[in-house]
Amino acid sequence: MPRVLISDKLSEEAVNIFEAAGVEVDFKPGLPADELKEIIHNYDGLAVRSATKVTSEIIALAANLQVVGRAGIGVDNVDIPAATAAGILVMNTPFGNAITTAEHAIAMMLSLTRQIPQAHMSTIEGKWEKSKFMGTEITGKKLGIIGCGNIGAIVANRALGLKMRVIGYDPFLTTERAIEIGIEKVELDELLAQADFITLHTPLTDSTRNIISADALNRTKKGVRIINCARGGLVDELALYAALNSGHVAAAALDVFLEEPAKDNILFEHRNVVATPHLGASTIEAQEKVALQVAEQMAEYLQNGAITNALNMASVTAEEAPILKPYMSLGQLLGGFLGQVDMNDLAAVQIEFDGKSASLNDAPVVASIIAGLLGPKMDSANLVNASAIASSKGIAVSTVKHDRRCDYETMIKVSASYKGGERSIVGTLVGGNKPRIIEVQGSSVESDFPANLLYIRNYDRPGFIGAMGSLLGGLDINVATFHLGRKLGTEEAVALIEVDGKIDQSVLTKVRELPQVVRADYLQFTP
């Protein structure tokens, strides 16, 4: 039974979801890092929010960990490169708190526009400074949204409802999508120059870090108001403080900070700053929603292989998982066949899909093939990290989908190019789910993937079958199945011989000494 640790405060209903799916759960919110290090090796899954830091050190100790689930959108607290290298899937819940965060951004904008927090404090202190708090209307003002993904789009929708004019900058925003969400797509310089309000809804990356820098602030309109409910680090806090002091920036509303918990920040000194303690996702509805979603996603992955909202692997829906599973098994076996045959300086892998396989979500199948190919040489290669490992080693991976009739209902061909030439294998599914070899090195030959297989390339000359049978019989090795295929127009043939029991190096040497044998390899496949 898979075992999951919940180390942060999640809805207890998440525990019920795991248990109903047949997953054992330990619920330990607020678990200290030292204790997590001591026990993480016991778990297949780790569910967190933002408090637990899933560092490379934690990952190195997580010998059995298969998946980290982040209840929420941000994964700054998870070392994704380290997780990927270790073959650990990382998933989040990007849509669970989108409405809540967008609403908080609108609330912050209204608060700073009418100075509500400052007016509140003044009023409860008995000052009644009505003339001091002169606000401004947002109707007709121009809102600039940096980052027009799911949250940014919701902010745009709410702002349009408030009769604001909305412009947006996002390098991934298409013209069609901008029209769909009702905003004008602009470049960053245009947004800075035109916006009366600027709100940020982008992840923190190398390209977005300090996107609101001193230089960017200098290019904004005088009197601009800044709202950041996305990530600390998007705004240069010292530059913003200087711009507030000069009066160039009228006000700022911040829910996130470069260092959190933010108990001592220079911006807190300024009277025109509204600050909240990272409350963007803090509503009852959002907390419940993301907790349940991450539990459902992790349980589906651990029990059925369904991959949803993954950050380091292609997603596989619950509906796709049972359809893709036999194709992924076939892919891993095809890759494993080639991976067990010596190939020096592997340079490229081409994967061709024919028949039904051509219409599939091919990314998980490709990952399975690469994992199978690399697995014999490195135990750590799996579905999550295989593509990254191939890329790091300079192995080019390409796919081709054929829209043509083929001899089989479905077919996958894997060709590996290396310093000495190219090797290829073709497989299919028999009965819809049983992997079968149908071609090796251009020779038509059918075989299953048995536990112990002799792969022989030989000259098609009289006496080969007898000589091979006599040799194996003399060594007390029983032949379970014997499959032969010949490459048309050549003397070359292929034999796939299933044997009972393992083959040691001394037997392989004797097989290679037979005069008809060009090469011989002993391959093993896990049933």
DOROPA-430093 format. One record per residue (C-alpha): residue number from 1; residue in three letters; x, y, z negated. Coordinates in nm, 4 decimals. Layout:
  num  residu        c1        c2        c3
  NUM     ala         X         Y         Z
...
This chain:
  num  residu        c1        c2        c3
    1     met    0.0000    0.0000    0.0000
    2     pro    0.1442    0.3429    0.0944
    3     arg    0.2245    0.5689   -0.1992
    4     val    0.1912    0.9488   -0.2047
    5     leu    0.3089    1.2091   -0.4550
    6     ile    0.1195    1.5375   -0.4967
    7     ser    0.3685    1.7736   -0.6618
    8     asp    0.1779    2.1043   -0.6387
    9     lys   -0.1673    2.2253   -0.7416
   10     leu   -0.4132    2.0733   -0.4946
   11     ser   -0.7833    2.0108   -0.5316
   12     glu   -0.8352    1.6852   -0.7185
   13     glu   -1.0746    1.5874   -0.4401
   14     ala   -0.7576    1.5275   -0.2333
   15     val   -0.6758    1.2389   -0.4668
   16     asn   -1.0146    1.0836   -0.3921
   17     ile   -0.9513    1.1088   -0.0173
   18     phe   -0.6175    0.9304   -0.0472
   19     glu   -0.7594    0.6564   -0.2680
   20     ala   -1.0606    0.6024   -0.0414
   21     ala   -0.8173    0.5505    0.2477
   22     gly   -0.6226    0.2871    0.0550
   23     val   -0.3315    0.5105   -0.0421
   24     glu   -0.1911    0.5045   -0.3963
   25     val   -0.1533    0.8563   -0.5421
   26     asp    0.0471    1.0136   -0.8236
   27     phe   -0.0905    1.3604   -0.9050
   28     lys    0.1853    1.5644   -1.0731
   29     pro    0.1267    1.9352   -1.0050
   30     gly    0.4075    2.1632   -1.1205
   31     leu    0.6671    1.8846   -1.1074
   32     pro    1.0161    2.0299   -1.1747
   33     ala    1.2761    1.9894   -0.9006
   34     asp    1.5021    1.7718   -1.1176
   35     glu    1.2214    1.5261   -1.1835
   36     leu    1.1247    1.5251   -0.8164
   37     lys    1.4809    1.4263   -0.7243
   38     glu    1.4663    1.1328   -0.9625
   39     ile    1.1420    0.9834   -0.8288
   40     ile    1.1069    1.0910   -0.4633
   41     his    1.2583    0.7635   -0.3380
   42     asn    0.9457    0.5829   -0.4614
   43     tyr    0.7092    0.7555   -0.2178
   44     asp    0.6007    0.7265    0.1451
   45     gly    0.4349    1.0689    0.1436
   46     leu    0.4772    1.4032   -0.0346
   47     ala    0.1930    1.6580   -0.0455
   48     val    0.2900    2.0145   -0.1402
   49     arg    0.1800    2.3748   -0.1297
   50     ser    0.4392    2.6516   -0.1552
   51     ala    0.5849    2.5882   -0.5022
   52     thr    0.7733    2.2652   -0.4283
   53     lys    1.0921    2.3250   -0.2294
   54     val    1.1523    2.0288   -0.0005
   55     thr    1.5232    2.0909    0.0467
   56     ser    1.7849    1.8889    0.2333
   57     glu    1.8954    1.7574   -0.1073
   58     ile    1.5465    1.6258   -0.1814
   59     ile    1.5217    1.4760    0.1677
   60     ala    1.8572    1.2995    0.1284
   61     leu    1.7188    1.1228   -0.1793
   62     ala    1.3853    1.0318   -0.0154
   63     ala    1.4811    0.6883    0.1137
   64     asn    1.1233    0.5778    0.1883
   65     leu    0.9583    0.9084    0.2722
   66     gln    0.7652    0.9068    0.5998
   67     val    0.5653    1.2293    0.5855
   68     val    0.5579    1.5675    0.4113
   69     gly    0.2194    1.7412    0.4176
   70     arg    0.2003    2.1162    0.3512
   71     ala   -0.1443    2.2312    0.2398
   72     gly   -0.1420    2.5647    0.4213
   73     ile    0.0184    2.7155    0.7277
   74     gly    0.3624    2.8277    0.6055
   75     val    0.6432    2.5734    0.5822
   76     asp    0.9243    2.8018    0.4675
   77     asn    0.9648    2.5711    0.1669
   78     val    1.0333    2.2630    0.3827
   79     asp    1.3692    2.2050    0.5509
   80     ile    1.2242    2.0895    0.8837
   81     pro    1.5603    2.0263    1.0609
   82     ala    1.6723    1.8050    0.7705
   83     ala    1.3370    1.6244    0.7679
   84     thr    1.3535    1.5681    1.1434
   85     ala    1.7088    1.4350    1.1239
   86     ala    1.5914    1.1949    0.8542
   87     gly    1.2939    1.0870    1.0656
   88     ile    1.0352    1.2374    0.8308
   89     leu    0.7187    1.3806    0.9838
   90     val    0.6236    1.7317    0.8673
   91     met    0.2642    1.8467    0.9054
   92     asn    0.0681    2.1498    0.7885
   93     thr   -0.2918    2.2740    0.7954
   94     pro   -0.2708    2.5835    1.0161
   95     phe   -0.6429    2.6530    1.0367
   96     gly   -0.7598    2.5810    0.6830
   97     asn   -0.6829    2.9262    0.5443
   98     ala   -0.6988    3.1318    0.8645
   99     ile   -1.0296    3.3061    0.7816
  100     thr   -0.9236    3.3728    0.4233
  101     thr   -0.5906    3.5269    0.5257
  102     ala   -0.7515    3.7371    0.7984
  103     glu   -1.0124    3.8672    0.5559
  104     his   -0.7399    3.9562    0.3060
  105     ala   -0.5589    4.1589    0.5733
  106     ile   -0.8785    4.3532    0.6475
  107     ala   -0.9367    4.4066    0.2736
  108     met   -0.5802    4.5350    0.2330
  109     met   -0.6255    4.7725    0.5255
  110     leu   -0.9432    4.9165    0.3750
  111     ser   -0.7834    4.9381    0.0309
  112     leu   -0.4866    5.1423    0.1443
  113     thr   -0.7018    5.3587    0.3722
  114     arg   -0.9283    5.4651    0.0833
  115     gln   -0.6617    5.4268   -0.1907
  116     ile   -0.8974    5.2009   -0.3840
  117     pro   -0.6426    5.0476   -0.6280
  118     gln   -0.5003    5.3904   -0.7199
  119     ala   -0.8480    5.5429   -0.7552
  120     his   -0.9549    5.2517   -0.9729
  121     met   -0.6651    5.2973   -1.2137
  122     ser   -0.7226    5.6710   -1.2310
  123     thr   -1.0940    5.6270   -1.2975
  124     ile   -1.0647    5.3685   -1.5758
  125     glu   -0.8060    5.5929   -1.7394
  126     gly   -1.0797    5.8596   -1.7613
  127     lys   -0.9205    6.1080   -1.5185
  128     trp   -1.1992    6.1321   -1.2561
  129     glu   -0.9632    6.2755   -0.9902
  130     lys   -1.2161    6.2873   -0.7095
  131     ser   -1.0278    6.5427   -0.4990
  132     lys   -0.6967    6.3568   -0.5298
  133     phe   -0.7951    6.0499   -0.3306
  134     met   -0.8707    6.1716    0.0183
  135     gly   -0.9019    5.8745    0.2514
  136     thr   -0.9428    5.8307    0.6246
  137     glu   -1.1932    5.6465    0.8424
  138     ile   -1.0908    5.3409    1.0392
  139     thr   -1.3671    5.3765    1.3000
  140     gly   -1.2084    5.4612    1.6339
  141     lys   -0.8553    5.4083    1.5031
  142     lys   -0.6126    5.1866    1.6913
  143     leu   -0.5046    4.8642    1.5204
  144     gly   -0.1853    4.7009    1.6451
  145     ile   -0.1631    4.3258    1.5766
  146     ile    0.1802    4.1654    1.5916
  147     gly    0.1155    3.7935    1.6340
  148     cys   -0.2110    3.7046    1.8059
  149     gly   -0.2485    3.3404    1.7113
  150     asn   -0.5377    3.1986    1.5144
  151     ile   -0.5218    3.4443    1.2221
  152     gly   -0.4407    3.7419    1.4433
  153     ala   -0.7393    3.6614    1.6633
  154     ile   -0.9726    3.6532    1.3618
  155     val   -0.8345    3.9877    1.2415
  156     ala   -0.9005    4.1295    1.5894
  157     asn   -1.2578    4.0029    1.5793
  158     arg   -1.3229    4.1606    1.2395
  159     ala   -1.1542    4.4877    1.3412
  160     leu   -1.3640    4.5118    1.6571
  161     gly   -1.6705    4.4663    1.4367
  162     leu   -1.5499    4.7675    1.2381
  163     lys   -1.5403    4.9665    1.5656
  164     met   -1.1613    4.9863    1.5819
  165     arg   -0.9650    4.9746    1.9062
  166     val   -0.7306    4.6746    1.9041
  167     ile   -0.4002    4.6184    2.0829
  168     gly   -0.1801    4.3129    2.0395
  169     tyr    0.1767    4.1992    2.0926
  170     asp    0.2669    3.8318    2.1113
  171     pro    0.5180    3.6844    2.3594
  172     phe    0.2955    3.3765    2.3921
  173     leu   -0.0289    3.5664    2.4441
  174     thr   -0.1705    3.5209    2.7933
  175     thr   -0.3741    3.7871    2.9684
  176     glu   -0.6709    3.5487    2.9764
  177     arg   -0.6516    3.4862    2.6016
  178     ala   -0.6231    3.8599    2.5289
  179     ile   -0.9415    3.9226    2.7281
  180     glu   -1.1125    3.6329    2.5484
  181     ile   -1.0426    3.7772    2.2011
  182     gly   -1.1193    4.1312    2.3150
  183     ile   -0.7840    4.3040    2.2758
  184     glu   -0.5438    4.4906    2.5007
  185     lys   -0.2157    4.3056    2.5480
  186     val    0.0889    4.5355    2.5152
  187     glu    0.4635    4.5135    2.4653
  188     leu    0.6077    4.5743    2.1200
  189     asp    0.7349    4.9249    2.2023
  190     glu    0.3877    5.0265    2.3214
  191     leu    0.2265    4.8885    2.0087
  192     leu    0.4671    5.0739    1.7808
  193     ala    0.4075    5.4007    1.9659
  194     gln    0.0279    5.3794    1.9816
  195     ala   -0.0993    5.2077    1.6657
  196     asp   -0.2540    5.3921    1.3727
  197     phe   -0.2406    5.0688    1.1741
  198     ile    0.0012    4.7768    1.2247
  199     thr   -0.0753    4.4330    1.0816
  200     leu    0.1592    4.1342    1.1062
  201     his    0.0461    3.7773    1.1681
  202     thr    0.3527    3.5979    1.2991
  203     pro    0.5764    3.3269    1.1488
  204     leu    0.9192    3.4168    1.0161
  205     thr    1.1814    3.3135    1.2715
  206     asp    1.5175    3.4459    1.3823
  207     ser    1.3399    3.6544    1.6458
  208     thr    1.0776    3.7994    1.4084
  209     arg    1.2934    3.8624    1.1024
  210     asn    1.2802    4.2387    1.0264
  211     ile    1.0640    4.2959    1.3325
  212     ile    0.9520    4.6068    1.1434
  213     ser    1.3037    4.7457    1.1012
  214     ala    1.4247    5.1020    1.0447
  215     asp    1.4530    5.1437    1.4207
  216     ala    1.1024    5.0033    1.4761
  217     leu    0.9580    5.2358    1.2123
  218     asn    1.1245    5.5326    1.3798
  219     arg    0.9328    5.4440    1.6969
  220     thr    0.5927    5.4392    1.5251
  221     lys    0.3418    5.7240    1.5062
  222     lys    0.3762    5.9601    1.2113
  223     gly    0.1187    5.8594    0.9512
  224     val    0.1093    5.4929    1.0537
  225     arg   -0.0080    5.2397    0.7971
  226     ile    0.1587    4.8948    0.7684
  227     ile   -0.0110    4.5734    0.6512
  228     asn    0.1788    4.2462    0.6002
  229     cys   -0.0092    3.9375    0.4848
  230     ala    0.2042    3.6954    0.6867
  231     arg    0.5603    3.6408    0.5656
  232     gly    0.8151    3.8264    0.3578
  233     gly    1.1138    3.9156    0.5730
  234     leu    0.9104    4.0459    0.8660
  235     val    0.9411    4.3967    0.7238
  236     asp    1.2700    4.5576    0.6201
  237     glu    1.1630    4.6596    0.2705
  238     leu    1.4349    4.9224    0.2177
  239     ala    1.3575    5.0808    0.5558
  240     leu    0.9860    5.0834    0.4733
  241     tyr    1.0560    5.2480    0.1358
  242     ala    1.2583    5.5215    0.3083
  243     ala    0.9825    5.5779    0.5660
  244     leu    0.7224    5.6044    0.2909
  245     asn    0.9364    5.8567    0.1051
  246     ser    0.9804    6.0685    0.4173
  247     gly    0.6064    6.0609    0.4841
  248     his    0.6508    5.9043    0.8291
  249     val    0.4629    5.5958    0.7053
  250     ala    0.1472    5.7052    0.5253
  251     ala    0.0908    5.3859    0.3314
  252     ala    0.1653    5.0144    0.3211
  253     ala   -0.0232    4.7095    0.1965
  254     leu    0.1867    4.4015    0.1250
  255     asp    0.0847    4.0547    0.0143
  256     val    0.4244    3.8948    0.0842
  257     phe    0.7793    3.9901   -0.0035
  258     leu    1.1343    3.8955    0.0856
  259     glu    1.1888    3.7473   -0.2596
  260     glu    0.9010    3.5795   -0.4403
  261     pro    0.7824    3.5843   -0.7114
  262     ala    0.8239    3.9591   -0.6550
  263     lys    0.8464    4.0904   -1.0092
  264     asp    1.0912    4.3727   -0.9370
  265     asn    1.0640    4.5326   -0.5935
  266     ile    1.1590    4.8865   -0.4944
  267     leu    0.8293    4.9265   -0.3071
  268     phe    0.6351    4.8945   -0.6322
  269     glu    0.7659    5.2396   -0.7268
  270     his    0.5802    5.4101   -0.4433
  271     arg    0.2317    5.5498   -0.5045
  272     asn    0.1160    5.4738   -0.1500
  273     val    0.1812    5.1012   -0.1670
  274     val   -0.0867    4.8400   -0.2351
  275     ala    0.0628    4.5074   -0.3441
  276     thr   -0.0873    4.1664   -0.4161
  277     pro    0.0915    3.8451   -0.5265
  278     his    0.0683    3.6381   -0.2064
  279     leu   -0.3091    3.6003   -0.2229
  280     gly   -0.3714    3.5549    0.1496
  281     ala   -0.4905    3.1969    0.1133
  282     ser   -0.6260    3.2342   -0.2399
  283     thr   -0.9964    3.1738   -0.2107
  284     ile   -1.1899    2.8801   -0.3511
  285     glu   -1.2979    2.7783   -0.0012
  286     ala   -0.9477    2.7911    0.1488
  287     gln   -0.7808    2.6071   -0.1387
  288     glu   -1.0344    2.3280   -0.1146
  289     lys   -1.0207    2.3150    0.2634
  290     val   -0.6414    2.2885    0.3047
  291     ala   -0.6122    2.0336    0.0240
  292     leu   -0.8707    1.8066    0.1822
  293     gln   -0.7255    1.8530    0.5299
  294     val   -0.3708    1.7649    0.4300
  295     ala   -0.4933    1.4568    0.2423
  296     glu   -0.6953    1.3415    0.5430
  297     gln   -0.4049    1.4019    0.7827
  298     met   -0.1487    1.2216    0.5671
  299     ala   -0.3777    0.9260    0.5004
  300     glu   -0.4552    0.8905    0.8721
  301     tyr   -0.0858    0.8903    0.9537
  302     leu    0.0179    0.6441    0.6841
  303     gln   -0.2659    0.4020    0.7551
  304     asn   -0.3396    0.4412    1.1266
  305     gly   -0.0516    0.6327    1.2824
  306     ala   -0.2663    0.9341    1.3746
  307     ile   -0.0566    1.2526    1.3886
  308     thr   -0.2344    1.5860    1.3366
  309     asn   -0.0790    1.9330    1.3117
  310     ala    0.2750    1.7927    1.3166
  311     leu    0.5587    2.0444    1.3353
  312     asn    0.8331    1.8080    1.4514
  313     met    0.6471    1.5562    1.6675
  314     ala    0.3692    1.5459    1.9247
  315     ser    0.0235    1.5086    1.7735
  316     val   -0.1851    1.1947    1.8139
  317     thr   -0.5529    1.2261    1.7302
  318     ala   -0.7402    0.9617    1.5344
  319     glu   -0.9252    0.8745    1.8565
  320     glu   -0.6003    0.8447    2.0541
  321     ala   -0.4094    0.6433    1.7934
  322     pro   -0.5668    0.2989    1.8620
  323     ile   -0.5394    0.3555    2.2376
  324     leu   -0.1775    0.4683    2.2237
  325     lys   -0.0581    0.2123    1.9701
  326     pro   -0.0047   -0.0772    2.2181
  327     tyr    0.1625    0.1603    2.4661
  328     met    0.3926    0.2865    2.1929
  329     ser    0.4756   -0.0741    2.0987
  330     leu    0.5496   -0.1519    2.4638
  331     gly    0.7631    0.1602    2.4922
  332     gln    0.9669    0.0771    2.1829
  333     leu    1.0280   -0.2774    2.3117
  334     leu    1.1304   -0.1572    2.6583
  335     gly    1.3678    0.0937    2.5041
  336     gly    1.4952   -0.1697    2.2629
  337     phe    1.5716   -0.4071    2.5498
  338     leu    1.7947   -0.1513    2.7224
  339     gly    1.9370   -0.0292    2.3920
  340     gln    2.0743   -0.3748    2.3117
  341     val    2.2594   -0.3995    2.6438
  342     asp    2.5907   -0.2177    2.6332
  343     met    2.5853    0.1193    2.8114
  344     asn    2.8765    0.3569    2.7695
  345     asp    2.8140    0.7330    2.7799
  346     leu    2.4364    0.7251    2.8258
  347     ala    2.3544    1.0386    3.0250
  348     ala    1.9874    1.0312    3.1257
  349     val    1.6622    0.8427    3.0798
  350     gln    1.3741    0.8543    3.3271
  351     ile    1.0345    0.7180    3.2288
  352     glu    0.7724    0.6459    3.4955
  353     phe    0.4035    0.5925    3.4215
  354     asp    0.1734    0.4059    3.6599
  355     gly   -0.1923    0.3070    3.6452
  356     lys   -0.3757    0.3738    3.3176
  357     ser   -0.0569    0.4847    3.1439
  358     ala   -0.0342    0.7855    3.3771
  359     ser   -0.3415    0.9421    3.2164
  360     leu   -0.2205    0.9083    2.8567
  361     asn   -0.0859    1.1603    2.6091
  362     asp    0.2661    1.0466    2.6962
  363     ala    0.4728    1.2336    2.4332
  364     pro    0.4340    0.9663    2.1590
  365     val    0.5106    0.6909    2.4111
  366     val    0.8242    0.8741    2.5261
  367     ala    0.9309    0.9145    2.1624
  368     ser    0.8766    0.5396    2.1093
  369     ile    1.0902    0.4533    2.4113
  370     ile    1.3756    0.6800    2.3022
  371     ala    1.3556    0.5471    1.9460
  372     gly    1.3777    0.1917    2.0800
  373     leu    1.6667    0.2832    2.3077
  374     leu    1.8710    0.4533    2.0342
  375     gly    1.7656    0.2253    1.7479
  376     pro    2.0142   -0.0610    1.8102
  377     lys    2.3046    0.1849    1.7830
  378     met    2.1689    0.3939    1.4946
  379     asp    1.9304    0.2629    1.2306
  380     ser    1.8074    0.6136    1.1489
  381     ala    1.6457    0.6709    1.4901
  382     asn    1.2663    0.6688    1.4781
  383     leu    0.9628    0.8290    1.6408
  384     val    1.0151    1.1603    1.4643
  385     asn    1.3831    1.2226    1.5292
  386     ala    1.4590    1.0222    1.8448
  387     ser    1.4025    1.3064    2.0913
  388     ala    1.6065    1.5466    1.8776
  389     ile    1.8912    1.2944    1.8563
  390     ala    1.8844    1.2411    2.2331
  391     ser    1.8946    1.6161    2.2905
  392     ser    2.1850    1.6608    2.0475
  393     lys    2.3809    1.3954    2.2359
  394     gly    2.3155    1.5594    2.5723
  395     ile    2.0893    1.2777    2.6976
  396     ala    1.8439    1.4182    2.9512
  397     val    1.4946    1.2696    2.9210
  398     ser    1.2471    1.3102    3.2074
  399     thr    0.9053    1.1682    3.2882
  400     val    0.7192    1.0980    3.6103
  401     lys    0.3482    1.0211    3.6382
  402     his    0.2462    0.8448    3.9568
  403     asp   -0.0946    0.8985    4.1104
  404     arg   -0.0966    0.5784    4.3140
  405     arg   -0.2204    0.2226    4.3137
  406     cys    0.0089   -0.0324    4.1519
  407     asp    0.0137   -0.4107    4.1151
  408     tyr   -0.0817   -0.3929    3.7485
  409     glu   -0.3574   -0.2134    3.5623
  410     thr   -0.0919   -0.0206    3.3740
  411     met    0.2856   -0.0052    3.4048
  412     ile    0.5825    0.1751    3.2481
  413     lys    0.9333    0.1807    3.3939
  414     val    1.2378    0.2942    3.1962
  415     ser    1.5610    0.3733    3.3809
  416     ala    1.8782    0.4603    3.1913
  417     ser    2.1736    0.6196    3.3682
  418     tyr    2.5164    0.5794    3.2148
  419     lys    2.8827    0.6012    3.3086
  420     gly    2.8862    0.2567    3.4693
  421     gly    2.5611    0.2853    3.6636
  422     glu    2.1916    0.2407    3.5873
  423     arg    1.9779   -0.0142    3.4080
  424     ser    1.6021   -0.0438    3.4401
  425     ile    1.3140   -0.2409    3.2990
  426     val    0.9416   -0.2395    3.3727
  427     gly    0.6655   -0.3498    3.1390
  428     thr    0.2892   -0.3798    3.1227
  429     leu    0.0147   -0.4706    2.8768
  430     val   -0.1587   -0.8044    2.9177
  431     gly   -0.5144   -0.8163    2.7909
  432     gly   -0.4911   -0.4461    2.7124
  433     asn   -0.2575   -0.4772    2.4144
  434     lys    0.0123   -0.7444    2.4561
  435     pro    0.3507   -0.6139    2.5806
  436     arg    0.5040   -0.8030    2.8721
  437     ile    0.8220   -0.7626    3.0771
  438     ile    0.7524   -0.7715    3.4522
  439     glu    1.0782   -0.6517    3.6051
  440     val    1.4450   -0.6226    3.5060
  441     gln    1.7064   -0.4553    3.7261
  442     gly    1.4771   -0.4703    4.0261
  443     ser    1.4113   -0.8441    3.9859
  444     ser    1.0521   -0.9499    3.9292
  445     val    1.0443   -1.1685    3.6176
  446     glu    0.7719   -1.2052    3.3557
  447     ser    0.8358   -1.2649    2.9888
  448     asp    0.7152   -1.1678    2.6449
  449     phe    0.9501   -1.0032    2.3957
  450     pro    1.0467   -1.3059    2.1834
  451     ala    1.2412   -1.2940    1.8574
  452     asn    1.5502   -1.4432    2.0267
  453     leu    1.6175   -1.3866    2.3963
  454     leu    1.9092   -1.4638    2.6259
  455     tyr    1.9205   -1.2103    2.9071
  456     ile    2.1248   -1.3513    3.1945
  457     arg    2.2208   -1.1939    3.5242
  458     asn    2.3459   -1.4638    3.7560
  459     tyr    2.4110   -1.5653    4.1154
  460     asp    2.1149   -1.7546    4.2583
  461     arg    2.2978   -2.0753    4.3462
  462     pro    2.2113   -2.4436    4.3030
  463     gly    2.2943   -2.5938    3.9671
  464     phe    2.2511   -2.2849    3.7507
  465     ile    1.9380   -2.4003    3.5697
  466     gly    2.0835   -2.7460    3.5077
  467     ala    2.4146   -2.6071    3.3849
  468     met    2.2428   -2.3636    3.1496
  469     gly    2.0083   -2.6316    3.0144
  470     ser    2.2945   -2.8758    2.9597
  471     leu    2.5051   -2.6156    2.7830
  472     leu    2.2304   -2.5077    2.5447
  473     gly    2.1167   -2.8680    2.4849
  474     gly    2.4745   -2.9716    2.4078
  475     leu    2.4909   -2.6921    2.1490
  476     asp    2.1632   -2.8141    1.9939
  477     ile    1.9808   -2.4949    2.0986
  478     asn    1.6192   -2.5497    2.1974
  479     val    1.4777   -2.3554    2.4926
  480     ala    1.1243   -2.2330    2.4216
  481     thr    1.0585   -2.0590    2.7566
  482     phe    1.2678   -2.0074    3.0705
  483     his    1.1752   -1.7256    3.3120
  484     leu    1.3536   -1.6673    3.6420
  485     gly    1.3396   -1.3862    3.8944
  486     arg    1.5356   -1.3022    4.2057
  487     lys    1.6080   -0.9629    4.3569
  488     leu    1.4907   -0.9700    4.7174
  489     gly    1.7631   -0.9468    4.9804
  490     thr    2.0456   -1.0311    4.7386
  491     glu    2.2067   -1.3297    4.5700
  492     glu    2.1474   -1.1735    4.2308
  493     ala    1.8904   -1.3157    3.9904
  494     val    1.7717   -1.2645    3.6341
  495     ala    1.6955   -1.5250    3.3690
  496     leu    1.5118   -1.4503    3.0461
  497     ile    1.5490   -1.7487    2.8140
  498     glu    1.3638   -1.7648    2.4836
  499     val    1.5451   -1.9851    2.2327
  500     asp    1.4608   -2.1157    1.8891
  501     gly    1.6970   -1.9623    1.6376
  502     lys    1.9715   -1.7060    1.6559
  503     ile    2.2648   -1.7109    1.8992
  504     asp    2.6136   -1.6449    1.7669
  505     gln    2.9058   -1.4940    1.9556
  506     ser    3.0693   -1.8315    2.0250
  507     val    2.7583   -1.9520    2.2109
  508     leu    2.7393   -1.6285    2.4070
  509     thr    3.1029   -1.6698    2.5099
  510     lys    3.0339   -2.0212    2.6445
  511     val    2.7318   -1.8942    2.8398
  512     arg    2.9433   -1.6195    2.9970
  513     glu    3.1984   -1.8783    3.1052
  514     leu    2.9488   -2.0537    3.3348
  515     pro    3.0564   -1.9870    3.6974
  516     gln    2.7144   -1.8614    3.8098
  517     val    2.6793   -1.6072    3.5241
  518     val    2.7528   -1.2407    3.5996
  519     arg    2.6715   -1.1215    3.2458
  520     ala    2.4878   -1.2465    2.9402
  521     asp    2.3367   -1.0609    2.6467
  522     tyr    2.1626   -1.1828    2.3342
  523     leu    1.8624   -0.9662    2.2451
  524     gln    1.6403   -0.9737    1.9381
  525     phe    1.2895   -0.8346    1.8974
  526     thr    1.0881   -0.8022    1.5810
  527     pro    0.7572   -0.9903    1.6153
